[in-house]
Amino acid sequence: MDADKLNLSKSEDLKLGFEQYKLVSEAQNKSNEIRETSNNFWVTLNTLSLSAIAYVRDSGNLSSTNKAFIIWTLIIIGVTCCFSWLQYLSTLKKTIEIRNRYLIQYEKYFPFPIFTSILKETHKEKGGHSLTFSEMLIPGVFLLGYVFFILLFFFHPTEVMHDLTKL
């Protein structure tokens, strides 16, 4: 069903349309809950990964070869997680925008377009985006952390691989 081709002309169609409106609205609310929960997951995962890199870097219990392998593995995992997170946010953004279009289309047949009014107001404040700027920025900040370790690795390998047992 295309949101632009929705037509609720009969009373029965209007009732069915309202039921579908409620389902889409509930799905939208569920998506927002999942979005909040998943953001916490991604932040935790990346924080642990960056912390593990810093911990391994300063660990005196590992040889330089083992440190290099573990750090590179953690960096690859972290960067992959950041790109997965960005992909997830992109998919979520598309899903939210599709549901918003359906809800707006349904509301054209109802006496009070509450969702449409709220959406217009919030989009004015956020510049018309369904995800906040900070939600899209956070994976980039974590990517910068991984890039920092990569650059440190290339330009100061002895600093990264220092062996604390020799001090």
Residue pairs with C-beta under 8 A, 6 or more apart in sequence:
3 98
3 101
3 102
3 104
3 105
4 101
4 105
6 17
6 102
6 105
6 106
6 108
6 109
7 13
8 14
8 16
8 17
8 106
8 109
14 109
17 106
17 109
18 106
18 110
20 106
21 103
21 106
21 107
21 110
24 99
24 102
24 103
24 106
25 103
25 115
27 99
28 96
28 99
28 100
28 103
31 92
31 95
31 96
31 99
35 92
35 135
38 88
39 135
39 138
42 81
42 85
42 88
42 138
42 139
43 138
45 81
46 78
46 81
46 82
46 85
46 139
46 142
46 145
49 74
49 77
49 78
49 81
50 78
50 142
50 145
50 146
50 149
52 74
53 71
53 74
53 75
53 78
53 149
56 62
56 67
56 70
56 71
56 74
57 67
57 71
57 149
57 160
58 164
59 67
59 164
60 163
60 164
60 165
62 70
63 163
64 161
64 163
67 160
67 161
68 161
71 149
71 153
71 160
72 153
75 146
75 149
75 150
75 153
78 142
78 145
78 146
79 143
79 146
82 139
82 140
82 142
82 143
82 146
83 139
85 139
86 136
86 139
89 131
89 135
89 136
89 139
92 131
93 129
93 130
93 131
96 130
96 131
97 130
100 119
100 130
103 115
103 116
103 119
104 113
104 115
104 116
104 119
107 113
107 114
107 115
107 116
123 129
126 132
126 133
149 160
152 159
152 160
153 160
